[in-house]
């Protein structure tokens, strides 16, 4: 009999606690709903005040030209790095013949080497293996320049990015996989952020 009485008291106590919790949950839900309604009303009022302001014609979403957006995203360090993207004739004091020759050599470099995975992947790995000689700014610059050079061929840049990321993942698994893609410490990681920016 004593066990039955204790059991009944315990179940009655649990039922009361459950009812109290339900009442508390209902009151919290009502408070949240009221606060949401007040915030929505305040937002509507604020938007109405902005729209009725005399200088509301000047309020619009700021858009950048693609070139400005790309330069800002690829080279956030400042204007000095953007000189790299100026045409050669503005940066170098060369005769027309030398300029033509340099242009031909750079075109061959792009066509034969940059567009060849067998060169580009080991090239990036060689740069990254230099350690402290190849700093963070250098990695960002190489990734940005690669993105500029490969932007006309996004399929190829995607393939290069997949290969570099695959190598990076293999290397990270042996060290500390938790740090992978957290600090953008490699050309592949920065290339990934640049690729996501444009694709």
C-alpha positions as CSV (number, residue, x, y, z in Angstrom):
1,X,0.0,0.0,0.0
2,X,2.9,2.4,0.9
3,X,4.5,1.7,-2.5
4,X,1.2,2.4,-4.3
5,X,0.7,5.7,-2.3
6,X,4.3,6.8,-3.2
7,X,3.8,5.9,-6.8
8,X,0.6,7.9,-7.0
9,X,2.2,10.9,-5.3
10,X,5.2,10.7,-7.6
11,X,3.0,10.5,-10.7
12,X,0.8,13.3,-9.5
13,X,3.9,15.4,-8.9
14,X,5.3,14.7,-12.3
15,X,1.9,15.5,-13.9
16,X,1.9,18.9,-12.1
17,X,5.5,19.6,-13.2
18,X,4.5,18.7,-16.8
19,X,1.5,21.1,-16.6
20,X,3.8,23.9,-15.2
21,X,6.3,23.3,-18.0
22,X,3.6,23.5,-20.7
23,X,2.2,26.7,-19.2
24,X,5.7,28.2,-19.2
25,X,6.3,27.1,-22.8
26,X,3.0,28.7,-23.8
27,X,3.9,32.0,-22.1
28,X,7.4,32.0,-23.7
29,X,5.9,31.3,-27.1
30,X,3.4,34.1,-26.6
31,X,6.2,36.5,-25.6
32,X,8.3,35.6,-28.6
33,X,5.3,36.0,-30.9
34,X,4.6,39.5,-29.4
35,X,8.2,40.6,-29.7
36,X,8.3,39.4,-33.4
37,X,5.1,41.4,-34.1
38,X,6.6,44.5,-32.5
39,X,9.9,44.1,-34.3
40,X,8.1,43.7,-37.7
41,X,5.9,46.7,-37.0
42,X,9.0,48.8,-36.1
43,X,10.8,47.6,-39.2
44,X,7.8,48.5,-41.4
45,X,7.6,51.9,-39.8
46,X,11.3,52.5,-40.3
47,X,11.1,51.5,-44.0
48,X,8.1,53.8,-44.4
49,X,10.1,56.7,-42.9
50,X,13.1,56.0,-45.2
51,X,10.9,55.8,-48.3
52,X,9.1,59.0,-47.5
53,X,12.4,60.9,-46.8
54,X,13.1,63.7,-49.3
55,X,16.4,62.3,-50.4
56,X,15.1,58.7,-50.9
57,X,15.8,58.9,-54.6
58,X,19.5,58.5,-53.7
59,X,18.9,55.3,-51.8
60,X,19.8,52.3,-54.0
61,X,21.8,49.2,-53.9
62,X,25.4,50.0,-54.8
63,X,26.7,48.0,-57.7
64,X,30.3,47.9,-59.0
65,X,31.4,47.2,-62.5
66,X,32.7,43.7,-62.9
67,X,36.3,44.8,-63.4
68,X,36.2,46.8,-60.1
69,X,34.5,44.0,-58.3
70,X,37.1,41.4,-59.6
71,X,40.0,43.6,-58.7
72,X,38.7,44.2,-55.2
73,X,38.1,40.5,-54.7
74,X,41.3,39.2,-56.2
75,X,43.7,41.9,-54.9
76,X,42.3,43.3,-51.6
77,X,45.8,44.5,-50.6
78,X,45.5,47.8,-52.5
79,X,46.3,49.7,-55.6
80,X,50.0,48.7,-55.8
81,X,49.2,45.1,-56.8
82,X,46.7,46.2,-59.4
83,X,49.5,47.6,-61.5
84,X,50.3,44.0,-62.5
85,X,47.1,43.9,-64.5
86,X,47.9,47.0,-66.6
87,X,49.0,46.4,-70.2
88,X,52.7,45.7,-70.7
89,X,53.2,48.9,-72.7
90,X,52.1,51.0,-69.8
91,X,54.4,49.3,-67.3
92,X,57.6,48.6,-69.3
93,X,59.6,51.0,-71.4
94,X,60.3,48.7,-74.4
95,X,60.7,49.2,-78.0
96,X,57.8,48.0,-80.2
97,X,59.8,45.0,-81.4
98,X,60.8,44.0,-77.8
99,X,57.2,44.5,-76.7
100,X,55.9,42.3,-79.6
101,X,58.6,39.6,-78.7
102,X,57.7,39.7,-75.0
103,X,54.0,39.4,-75.9
104,X,54.7,36.3,-78.1
105,X,56.7,34.7,-75.3
106,X,54.0,35.3,-72.7
107,X,51.3,33.9,-75.1
108,X,53.4,30.8,-75.6
109,X,53.9,30.6,-71.8
110,X,50.1,30.6,-71.3
111,X,49.3,28.3,-74.2
112,X,52.0,25.7,-73.6
113,X,52.7,25.8,-69.8
114,X,49.8,27.4,-67.9
115,X,47.2,25.3,-69.8
116,X,49.2,22.1,-69.1
117,X,48.3,20.4,-65.8
118,X,51.6,18.5,-65.8
119,X,53.4,21.9,-65.5
120,X,50.9,23.9,-63.4
121,X,50.3,21.5,-60.5
122,X,54.0,20.8,-59.8
123,X,54.7,24.5,-60.3
124,X,52.3,25.4,-57.5
125,X,53.6,22.6,-55.3
126,X,57.2,23.8,-55.8
127,X,56.2,27.4,-54.8
128,X,54.4,26.2,-51.7
129,X,57.3,23.9,-50.7
130,X,59.6,26.9,-50.4
131,X,58.2,27.5,-46.8
132,X,58.9,30.9,-45.3
133,X,60.4,32.3,-48.6
134,X,56.9,32.0,-50.1
135,X,54.8,34.0,-47.7
136,X,51.0,34.5,-47.3
137,X,50.9,37.6,-49.6
138,X,52.8,35.6,-52.3
139,X,50.3,32.8,-52.1
140,X,47.4,35.2,-52.4
141,X,49.1,36.9,-55.3
142,X,49.8,33.6,-57.2
143,X,46.2,32.4,-56.6
144,X,44.8,35.7,-57.8
145,X,47.1,35.8,-60.9
146,X,46.2,32.2,-61.7
147,X,42.5,33.1,-61.5
148,X,43.0,36.0,-63.8
149,X,45.0,33.9,-66.3
150,X,42.5,31.1,-66.3
151,X,39.2,33.0,-66.1
152,X,38.6,32.5,-69.8
153,X,38.7,28.7,-69.3
154,X,36.7,28.0,-66.1
155,X,36.5,24.3,-66.9
156,X,40.3,24.0,-66.9
157,X,40.6,26.2,-63.8
158,X,38.0,23.9,-62.0
159,X,40.0,20.8,-63.0
160,X,43.2,22.4,-61.7
161,X,41.5,23.5,-58.5
162,X,40.1,19.9,-57.9
163,X,43.6,18.5,-58.3
164,X,45.2,21.0,-56.0
165,X,42.5,20.5,-53.4
166,X,42.8,16.7,-53.7
167,X,46.6,17.0,-53.0
168,X,45.9,19.4,-50.1
169,X,43.3,17.1,-48.5
170,X,45.8,14.1,-48.8
171,X,48.4,16.2,-47.1
172,X,46.0,17.5,-44.4
173,X,44.8,14.0,-43.5
174,X,48.3,13.0,-42.5
175,X,48.8,16.1,-40.3
176,X,45.7,17.8,-38.8
177,X,42.5,17.5,-40.8
178,X,40.6,19.9,-38.5
179,X,42.6,22.8,-39.8
180,X,41.8,22.1,-43.5
181,X,40.2,25.1,-45.3
182,X,40.2,27.2,-42.1
183,X,43.0,29.8,-42.6
184,X,43.6,29.9,-46.4
185,X,47.2,29.1,-46.0
186,X,47.8,27.5,-49.4
187,X,47.4,28.6,-53.0
188,X,44.7,25.9,-53.5
189,X,42.6,27.4,-50.6
190,X,42.9,30.9,-51.9
191,X,42.2,29.7,-55.4
192,X,39.1,28.1,-54.1
193,X,37.8,31.3,-52.5
194,X,38.6,33.2,-55.8
195,X,36.8,30.5,-57.8
196,X,33.7,30.7,-55.5
197,X,33.7,34.4,-56.0
198,X,33.3,34.2,-59.7
199,X,31.4,31.0,-60.1
